Amino acid sequence: MIKYIGSKRTLLPHITAAFSDLSQGASVLDLFTGTTRVAQGLKSMGLNVHANDHNSYAWVNARCYVAGDRDLLADRAEELLDTLRDTPPAPGWLTEHYSHQARFFHPDNGARIEAIRNRIEKLDLDPALQSVALVSLMEAADRVDSTTGVQMAFLKEWAARASKPLELRMPRLLPGGGTATCQEALTIAETFSGDAAYLDPPYNQHNYRANYHVWETLIQWDNPEVYGVVHKRMDCRELKSDFNSKRRIEAAFQSVVGALDVPRLVVSFNNEGFLGREQIESILGKRGHVATVELDHKRYVGAQIGIYNLEGRAVGQVGHLRNKELLYIMDVDPDRADAAAVRAAGAVDGAISR
Ligand SMILES: C[S@@+](CC[C@H](N)C(=O)[O-])C[C@H]1O[C@@H](n2cnc3c(N)ncnc32)[C@H](O)[C@@H]1O
């Protein structure tokens, strides 16, 4: 999976435990799916998962890992990746913008990424197979990028990994199906009806489309107009999320929570975010009983790597590397909410309050 701010990798066992009493085949929504890590955890438990995100690079993750069925895709995908591995490099638009003018990929890798992406486009693949190839390429590019984890800056000197050869690997597909959409959260919240939903919205001003604009372009493959030193897509200026706005997030969260037709909601939110604990508990409390679990969480990947200038030199100390991730569990049945919170806190480091 790609490096991603807010990825719930380390919290996954706590989060999935909050859903472990649901019966096999129960339908669960991951409304802000990102890398799909949580959606994959839920799918592995035998739940019927719908994954949504408004960015295309996250949607392609969802088509591959959530909607994609390993039993139907794996053999054909292996064959396809073998073919793609033989693609000769061919520099063009992407290499010019992201290896020369901005320097996210070493030119050798830029030219390979570009040639493989063009080939995927020309092959006219069925959408499921295409999503596996695109995810394989995006993850391969992520392993050789020259950033500190987000695409708002690149290192002045190439990162050591940037000179490693691009390597297409088979994504770890899961057996079984699921569904995936690329919509605004509220649009899906208004139409989804099921057994539970997981909400992991952005918690501050950092816009995901801008932070991962190169992935958005690699997936859309639309030669967009770009601006600024890092050649961001012009639409980063227009497509803003209400969840990145201090002023609008409360109303947006309220609308989504109010619209979802599910008896259980599990919400991840950080203690440094735009919404405070009381606000979240009060909004969720209108729908049912709320139990809150506090989890210790290492700060996001950029902060862990350090604060760097564009020459790649450390210029600042990160204040603290641990913050609290809060898991809010709402269920219309108070006993079920409390039991889910006890499981989510587990034996590790959670502290529950009701
Ligand atoms: C904190 S991340 C989710 C991380 C994810 N749980 C994971 O483990 O990878 C928030 C996600 O919400 C998406 N997002 C932001 N605003 C949105 C909106 N209005 N509608 C749908 N998705 C949105 C972003 O693209 C981002 O992937």
The ligand as an ORCA input file, in Angstrom:
! r2SCAN-3c Opt
* xyz 0 1
  C      -7.934      9.996      7.088
  S      -8.029      9.554      5.405
  C      -8.661      7.912      5.459
  C      -7.573      6.916      5.716
  C      -8.024      5.481      5.621
  N      -8.896      5.089      6.686
  C      -6.804      4.575      5.584
  O      -6.572      3.799      6.551
  O      -6.071      4.641      4.612
  C      -9.405     10.485      4.834
  C      -9.854     10.195      3.409
  O     -11.039     10.947      3.145
  C     -11.063     11.315      1.776
  N     -12.008     12.461      1.693
  C     -11.800     13.728      2.127
  N     -12.909     14.471      1.972
  C     -13.850     13.656      1.430
  C     -15.211     13.862      1.039
  N     -15.818     15.056      1.183
  N     -15.886     12.814      0.516
  C     -15.262     11.613      0.348
  N     -13.976     11.366      0.696
  C     -13.284     12.375      1.240
  C      -9.624     11.614      1.444
  O      -9.375     11.452      0.066
  C      -8.879     10.583      2.319
  O      -8.536      9.440      1.574
*
